[in-house]
Amino acid sequence: MVDSTRPAPDTVGFLYPGYSAEDEYPRLEGMLGGDSGDVRLPLVHTDIGEDAHRVDALLEMGSAARLAVGVAELAERGARAVVWACTSASFVFGWEGAHEQVRELGETAGLPASSTSFAFAHAVQALGAERVAIAATYPEDVADYFRAFLKAAGAEVVSMRGSGIITAAEVGTWGREEVLELARAGDHPEAQAVLLPDTALHTAAWIPDLEAELGKPVLTANQVTVWEGLRLLGRDPVHDRLGTLFARSGG
């Protein structure tokens, strides 16, 4: 029997491109919802077309038509906000274009909407970080779009490393040691936070390790995407295993 007196869970729906690190979302749901089950993070896969960290492919991947297909299913699953869980296929549209992408998504869903690129921008602001480093899996030319996006958001990028990985499928195979090495290689002494911008990258289990290794906040794509979704609902999520971003209230 359903307990009608129990508050409805905070449910954020995610549109996730293809299949790489989608298992991060049930992991994060379990961590944040715990036994109470008061957080729900349903995910719908979008058709990515060509799996390529290449500008033309990313523009098609993030097109309004591709994102619109999954919206109805998220609504049926109780979503009260929706986030496009992809960094590269949002920032590649540029600052204004990424705003338009989110606006169209929100209109289609009839819900508050955002994307992983804006999640990074808002998370950097919440941490009060003025100078950041980018440790990207992407080729340098794609990563440079993220640099420009963050600059438009008011952050200074003091260093940027691209890894030249073309496909999300390859990124999804990386384990703890590869992720730690990426973060180390992308860090910079002047950076107040290090950003790992790829939702195809598994990181949720290793955020404390990353921050301990670098001695500073680390923001990863699926981490900030979930934080952003809950922020849209007015929730201030706190968890001691998800890094500095989730350890701070009032974000």
Contacts in CASP RR format, 6 or more apart in sequence:
PFRMAT RR
TARGET T0000
AUTHOR 0000-0000-0000
METHOD contacts of the structure
MODEL  1
MVDSTRPAPDTVGFLYPGYSAEDEYPRLEGMLGGDSGDVRLPLVHTDIGE
DAHRVDALLEMGSAARLAVGVAELAERGARAVVWACTSASFVFGWEGAHE
QVRELGETAGLPASSTSFAFAHAVQALGAERVAIAATYPEDVADYFRAFL
KAAGAEVVSMRGSGIITAAEVGTWGREEVLELARAGDHPEAQAVLLPDTA
LHTAAWIPDLEAELGKPVLTANQVTVWEGLRLLGRDPVHDRLGTLFARSG
G
7 38 0 8 1.000
9 37 0 8 1.000
9 38 0 8 1.000
9 39 0 8 1.000
9 40 0 8 1.000
10 38 0 8 1.000
10 39 0 8 1.000
10 40 0 8 1.000
10 80 0 8 1.000
10 230 0 8 1.000
10 233 0 8 1.000
10 235 0 8 1.000
11 39 0 8 1.000
11 40 0 8 1.000
11 41 0 8 1.000
11 42 0 8 1.000
11 77 0 8 1.000
11 78 0 8 1.000
11 79 0 8 1.000
11 80 0 8 1.000
12 40 0 8 1.000
12 41 0 8 1.000
12 79 0 8 1.000
12 80 0 8 1.000
12 81 0 8 1.000
12 82 0 8 1.000
12 83 0 8 1.000
12 226 0 8 1.000
12 229 0 8 1.000
12 230 0 8 1.000
12 232 0 8 1.000
12 233 0 8 1.000
13 41 0 8 1.000
13 42 0 8 1.000
13 43 0 8 1.000
13 44 0 8 1.000
13 74 0 8 1.000
13 77 0 8 1.000
13 79 0 8 1.000
13 81 0 8 1.000
13 82 0 8 1.000
13 83 0 8 1.000
13 229 0 8 1.000
14 25 0 8 1.000
14 41 0 8 1.000
14 42 0 8 1.000
14 43 0 8 1.000
14 44 0 8 1.000
14 74 0 8 1.000
14 82 0 8 1.000
14 83 0 8 1.000
14 84 0 8 1.000
14 85 0 8 1.000
14 225 0 8 1.000
14 226 0 8 1.000
15 43 0 8 1.000
15 44 0 8 1.000
15 46 0 8 1.000
15 67 0 8 1.000
15 70 0 8 1.000
15 71 0 8 1.000
15 74 0 8 1.000
15 82 0 8 1.000
15 83 0 8 1.000
15 84 0 8 1.000
15 85 0 8 1.000
15 86 0 8 1.000
15 105 0 8 1.000
16 22 0 8 1.000
16 25 0 8 1.000
16 43 0 8 1.000
16 44 0 8 1.000
16 45 0 8 1.000
16 46 0 8 1.000
16 85 0 8 1.000
16 86 0 8 1.000
16 199 0 8 1.000
17 45 0 8 1.000
17 46 0 8 1.000
17 48 0 8 1.000
17 61 0 8 1.000
17 62 0 8 1.000
17 85 0 8 1.000
17 86 0 8 1.000
17 89 0 8 1.000
17 168 0 8 1.000
17 199 0 8 1.000
18 45 0 8 1.000
18 46 0 8 1.000
18 47 0 8 1.000
18 48 0 8 1.000
18 51 0 8 1.000
18 168 0 8 1.000
19 45 0 8 1.000
19 169 0 8 1.000
20 168 0 8 1.000
20 169 0 8 1.000
20 171 0 8 1.000
20 172 0 8 1.000
20 199 0 8 1.000
20 200 0 8 1.000
20 201 0 8 1.000
21 171 0 8 1.000
21 172 0 8 1.000
21 199 0 8 1.000
21 200 0 8 1.000
21 201 0 8 1.000
21 202 0 8 1.000
21 222 0 8 1.000
22 43 0 8 1.000
22 45 0 8 1.000
23 202 0 8 1.000
24 199 0 8 1.000
24 202 0 8 1.000
24 203 0 8 1.000
24 204 0 8 1.000
24 222 0 8 1.000
25 41 0 8 1.000
25 43 0 8 1.000
25 85 0 8 1.000
25 222 0 8 1.000
25 226 0 8 1.000
26 41 0 8 1.000
27 204 0 8 1.000
27 205 0 8 1.000
28 41 0 8 1.000
28 204 0 8 1.000
28 222 0 8 1.000
28 223 0 8 1.000
28 226 0 8 1.000
28 242 0 8 1.000
29 39 0 8 1.000
29 40 0 8 1.000
29 41 0 8 1.000
30 37 0 8 1.000
30 39 0 8 1.000
31 204 0 8 1.000
31 239 0 8 1.000
31 241 0 8 1.000
31 242 0 8 1.000
32 39 0 8 1.000
32 41 0 8 1.000
32 226 0 8 1.000
32 230 0 8 1.000
32 237 0 8 1.000
32 239 0 8 1.000
32 242 0 8 1.000
33 39 0 8 1.000
39 230 0 8 1.000
39 237 0 8 1.000
40 77 0 8 1.000
40 78 0 8 1.000
41 226 0 8 1.000
42 74 0 8 1.000
42 77 0 8 1.000
42 78 0 8 1.000
42 79 0 8 1.000
43 85 0 8 1.000
44 70 0 8 1.000
44 73 0 8 1.000
44 74 0 8 1.000
46 61 0 8 1.000
46 62 0 8 1.000
46 66 0 8 1.000
46 67 0 8 1.000
46 69 0 8 1.000
46 70 0 8 1.000
47 66 0 8 1.000
47 69 0 8 1.000
48 61 0 8 1.000
48 66 0 8 1.000
48 168 0 8 1.000
49 57 0 8 1.000
49 60 0 8 1.000
49 61 0 8 1.000
49 66 0 8 1.000
50 57 0 8 1.000
50 60 0 8 1.000
50 61 0 8 1.000
51 57 0 8 1.000
51 167 0 8 1.000
51 168 0 8 1.000
51 169 0 8 1.000
52 58 0 8 1.000
52 166 0 8 1.000
52 167 0 8 1.000
53 88 0 8 1.000
53 137 0 8 1.000
53 138 0 8 1.000
53 139 0 8 1.000
53 142 0 8 1.000
53 164 0 8 1.000
53 165 0 8 1.000
53 166 0 8 1.000
53 167 0 8 1.000
53 168 0 8 1.000
54 139 0 8 1.000
54 142 0 8 1.000
54 166 0 8 1.000
55 92 0 8 1.000
55 141 0 8 1.000
55 142 0 8 1.000
55 145 0 8 1.000
58 88 0 8 1.000
58 89 0 8 1.000
58 92 0 8 1.000
58 142 0 8 1.000
59 89 0 8 1.000
59 92 0 8 1.000
59 93 0 8 1.000
60 66 0 8 1.000
61 86 0 8 1.000
61 89 0 8 1.000
62 84 0 8 1.000
62 86 0 8 1.000
62 89 0 8 1.000
62 90 0 8 1.000
62 93 0 8 1.000
62 101 0 8 1.000
64 101 0 8 1.000
64 104 0 8 1.000
64 105 0 8 1.000
64 108 0 8 1.000
67 84 0 8 1.000
67 101 0 8 1.000
67 104 0 8 1.000
67 105 0 8 1.000
67 108 0 8 1.000
68 105 0 8 1.000
68 108 0 8 1.000
71 82 0 8 1.000
71 105 0 8 1.000
71 108 0 8 1.000
71 109 0 8 1.000
74 82 0 8 1.000
74 109 0 8 1.000
75 109 0 8 1.000
75 111 0 8 1.000
79 109 0 8 1.000
79 111 0 8 1.000
80 111 0 8 1.000
80 112 0 8 1.000
80 233 0 8 1.000
81 111 0 8 1.000
81 112 0 8 1.000
81 113 0 8 1.000
81 114 0 8 1.000
81 229 0 8 1.000
81 232 0 8 1.000
81 233 0 8 1.000
82 105 0 8 1.000
82 106 0 8 1.000
82 109 0 8 1.000
82 111 0 8 1.000
82 112 0 8 1.000
82 113 0 8 1.000
83 113 0 8 1.000
83 114 0 8 1.000
83 115 0 8 1.000
83 116 0 8 1.000
83 119 0 8 1.000
83 225 0 8 1.000
83 228 0 8 1.000
83 229 0 8 1.000
83 232 0 8 1.000
84 90 0 8 1.000
84 101 0 8 1.000
84 102 0 8 1.000
84 105 0 8 1.000
84 113 0 8 1.000
84 114 0 8 1.000
84 115 0 8 1.000
84 116 0 8 1.000
85 115 0 8 1.000
85 116 0 8 1.000
85 199 0 8 1.000
85 221 0 8 1.000
85 222 0 8 1.000
85 225 0 8 1.000
86 115 0 8 1.000
86 116 0 8 1.000
86 199 0 8 1.000
87 115 0 8 1.000
87 116 0 8 1.000
87 117 0 8 1.000
87 120 0 8 1.000
87 146 0 8 1.000
87 197 0 8 1.000
87 198 0 8 1.000
87 199 0 8 1.000
87 221 0 8 1.000
88 138 0 8 1.000
88 142 0 8 1.000
88 145 0 8 1.000
88 146 0 8 1.000
88 197 0 8 1.000
88 198 0 8 1.000
90 98 0 8 1.000
90 101 0 8 1.000
90 102 0 8 1.000
90 115 0 8 1.000
90 116 0 8 1.000
90 117 0 8 1.000
90 118 0 8 1.000
91 98 0 8 1.000
91 117 0 8 1.000
91 145 0 8 1.000
91 146 0 8 1.000
91 148 0 8 1.000
91 149 0 8 1.000
91 197 0 8 1.000
92 142 0 8 1.000
92 145 0 8 1.000
93 100 0 8 1.000
93 101 0 8 1.000
94 145 0 8 1.000
94 148 0 8 1.000
94 149 0 8 1.000
94 152 0 8 1.000
95 148 0 8 1.000
95 149 0 8 1.000
95 152 0 8 1.000
95 153 0 8 1.000
98 115 0 8 1.000
98 117 0 8 1.000
98 118 0 8 1.000
98 149 0 8 1.000
101 115 0 8 1.000
102 113 0 8 1.000
102 114 0 8 1.000
102 115 0 8 1.000
102 118 0 8 1.000
103 113 0 8 1.000
105 113 0 8 1.000
105 115 0 8 1.000
106 112 0 8 1.000
106 113 0 8 1.000
112 232 0 8 1.000
112 233 0 8 1.000
113 232 0 8 1.000
114 228 0 8 1.000
114 229 0 8 1.000
114 232 0 8 1.000
116 197 0 8 1.000
116 199 0 8 1.000
116 221 0 8 1.000
116 224 0 8 1.000
116 225 0 8 1.000
116 228 0 8 1.000
117 146 0 8 1.000
117 149 0 8 1.000
117 197 0 8 1.000
118 228 0 8 1.000
119 224 0 8 1.000
119 225 0 8 1.000
119 227 0 8 1.000
119 228 0 8 1.000
119 229 0 8 1.000
120 150 0 8 1.000
120 195 0 8 1.000
120 197 0 8 1.000
120 219 0 8 1.000
120 221 0 8 1.000
120 224 0 8 1.000
121 149 0 8 1.000
121 150 0 8 1.000
121 153 0 8 1.000
121 155 0 8 1.000
122 224 0 8 1.000
122 228 0 8 1.000
122 231 0 8 1.000
123 219 0 8 1.000
123 224 0 8 1.000
123 227 0 8 1.000
123 228 0 8 1.000
123 245 0 8 1.000
124 132 0 8 1.000
124 150 0 8 1.000
124 153 0 8 1.000
124 155 0 8 1.000
124 193 0 8 1.000
124 195 0 8 1.000
124 219 0 8 1.000
125 153 0 8 1.000
126 245 0 8 1.000
126 248 0 8 1.000
126 250 0 8 1.000
126 251 0 8 1.000
127 192 0 8 1.000
127 193 0 8 1.000
127 217 0 8 1.000
127 219 0 8 1.000
127 244 0 8 1.000
127 245 0 8 1.000
127 248 0 8 1.000
128 192 0 8 1.000
129 155 0 8 1.000
129 192 0 8 1.000
129 193 0 8 1.000
129 217 0 8 1.000
130 155 0 8 1.000
130 156 0 8 1.000
130 192 0 8 1.000
131 155 0 8 1.000
131 156 0 8 1.000
131 157 0 8 1.000
131 158 0 8 1.000
131 190 0 8 1.000
131 191 0 8 1.000
131 192 0 8 1.000
132 150 0 8 1.000
132 155 0 8 1.000
132 156 0 8 1.000
132 157 0 8 1.000
132 158 0 8 1.000
132 191 0 8 1.000
132 192 0 8 1.000
132 193 0 8 1.000
132 194 0 8 1.000
132 195 0 8 1.000
133 157 0 8 1.000
133 158 0 8 1.000
133 159 0 8 1.000
133 160 0 8 1.000
133 161 0 8 1.000
133 186 0 8 1.000
133 187 0 8 1.000
133 188 0 8 1.000
133 191 0 8 1.000
133 193 0 8 1.000
133 194 0 8 1.000
133 195 0 8 1.000
134 143 0 8 1.000
134 146 0 8 1.000
134 147 0 8 1.000
134 150 0 8 1.000
134 157 0 8 1.000
134 159 0 8 1.000
134 160 0 8 1.000
134 161 0 8 1.000
134 162 0 8 1.000
134 186 0 8 1.000
134 194 0 8 1.000
134 195 0 8 1.000
134 197 0 8 1.000
135 161 0 8 1.000
135 162 0 8 1.000
135 182 0 8 1.000
135 183 0 8 1.000
135 185 0 8 1.000
135 186 0 8 1.000
135 187 0 8 1.000
135 194 0 8 1.000
135 195 0 8 1.000
135 196 0 8 1.000
136 142 0 8 1.000
136 143 0 8 1.000
136 146 0 8 1.000
136 160 0 8 1.000
136 161 0 8 1.000
136 162 0 8 1.000
136 163 0 8 1.000
136 196 0 8 1.000
136 197 0 8 1.000
136 198 0 8 1.000
137 162 0 8 1.000
137 163 0 8 1.000
137 164 0 8 1.000
137 165 0 8 1.000
137 171 0 8 1.000
137 174 0 8 1.000
137 182 0 8 1.000
137 196 0 8 1.000
137 198 0 8 1.000
137 200 0 8 1.000
137 201 0 8 1.000
138 146 0 8 1.000
138 162 0 8 1.000
138 163 0 8 1.000
138 164 0 8 1.000
138 165 0 8 1.000
138 197 0 8 1.000
138 198 0 8 1.000
139 162 0 8 1.000
139 164 0 8 1.000
139 165 0 8 1.000
139 166 0 8 1.000
140 160 0 8 1.000
140 162 0 8 1.000
140 164 0 8 1.000
143 160 0 8 1.000
143 161 0 8 1.000
143 162 0 8 1.000
143 197 0 8 1.000
144 160 0 8 1.000
146 160 0 8 1.000
146 197 0 8 1.000
147 157 0 8 1.000
147 160 0 8 1.000
150 157 0 8 1.000
150 195 0 8 1.000
151 157 0 8 1.000
158 188 0 8 1.000
158 190 0 8 1.000
158 191 0 8 1.000
159 186 0 8 1.000
159 187 0 8 1.000
159 188 0 8 1.000
159 190 0 8 1.000
159 191 0 8 1.000
160 186 0 8 1.000
161 182 0 8 1.000
161 185 0 8 1.000
161 186 0 8 1.000
163 182 0 8 1.000
165 171 0 8 1.000
168 198 0 8 1.000
168 200 0 8 1.000
169 200 0 8 1.000
171 198 0 8 1.000
171 200 0 8 1.000
171 201 0 8 1.000
172 200 0 8 1.000
172 201 0 8 1.000
172 202 0 8 1.000
174 182 0 8 1.000
174 201 0 8 1.000
174 202 0 8 1.000
175 202 0 8 1.000
176 205 0 8 1.000
176 206 0 8 1.000
176 209 0 8 1.000
179 196 0 8 1.000
179 201 0 8 1.000
179 202 0 8 1.000
179 203 0 8 1.000
179 206 0 8 1.000
179 210 0 8 1.000
180 206 0 8 1.000
180 209 0 8 1.000
180 210 0 8 1.000
180 213 0 8 1.000
182 196 0 8 1.000
183 194 0 8 1.000
183 196 0 8 1.000
183 210 0 8 1.000
183 213 0 8 1.000
183 214 0 8 1.000
183 218 0 8 1.000
184 213 0 8 1.000
184 214 0 8 1.000
186 194 0 8 1.000
187 194 0 8 1.000
187 214 0 8 1.000
187 216 0 8 1.000
191 216 0 8 1.000
192 216 0 8 1.000
192 217 0 8 1.000
193 216 0 8 1.000
193 217 0 8 1.000
193 218 0 8 1.000
193 219 0 8 1.000
194 210 0 8 1.000
194 214 0 8 1.000
194 216 0 8 1.000
194 217 0 8 1.000
194 218 0 8 1.000
194 219 0 8 1.000
195 218 0 8 1.000
195 219 0 8 1.000
195 220 0 8 1.000
196 203 0 8 1.000
196 210 0 8 1.000
196 218 0 8 1.000
196 219 0 8 1.000
196 220 0 8 1.000
196 221 0 8 1.000
197 221 0 8 1.000
198 221 0 8 1.000
199 221 0 8 1.000
199 222 0 8 1.000
199 225 0 8 1.000
201 220 0 8 1.000
201 221 0 8 1.000
201 222 0 8 1.000
203 210 0 8 1.000
203 220 0 8 1.000
203 221 0 8 1.000
203 222 0 8 1.000
203 223 0 8 1.000
204 220 0 8 1.000
204 222 0 8 1.000
204 223 0 8 1.000
204 242 0 8 1.000
207 218 0 8 1.000
207 220 0 8 1.000
207 223 0 8 1.000
207 241 0 8 1.000
207 242 0 8 1.000
207 243 0 8 1.000
208 241 0 8 1.000
208 243 0 8 1.000
210 218 0 8 1.000
210 220 0 8 1.000
211 217 0 8 1.000
211 218 0 8 1.000
211 243 0 8 1.000
211 244 0 8 1.000
217 243 0 8 1.000
217 244 0 8 1.000
217 245 0 8 1.000
218 243 0 8 1.000
218 244 0 8 1.000
219 245 0 8 1.000
223 242 0 8 1.000
223 243 0 8 1.000
223 245 0 8 1.000
223 246 0 8 1.000
224 245 0 8 1.000
226 237 0 8 1.000
227 237 0 8 1.000
227 245 0 8 1.000
227 246 0 8 1.000
230 236 0 8 1.000
230 237 0 8 1.000
231 251 0 8 1.000
236 249 0 8 1.000
236 250 0 8 1.000
236 251 0 8 1.000
237 246 0 8 1.000
238 246 0 8 1.000
238 247 0 8 1.000
238 248 0 8 1.000
238 249 0 8 1.000
239 246 0 8 1.000
239 247 0 8 1.000
240 246 0 8 1.000
240 247 0 8 1.000
END
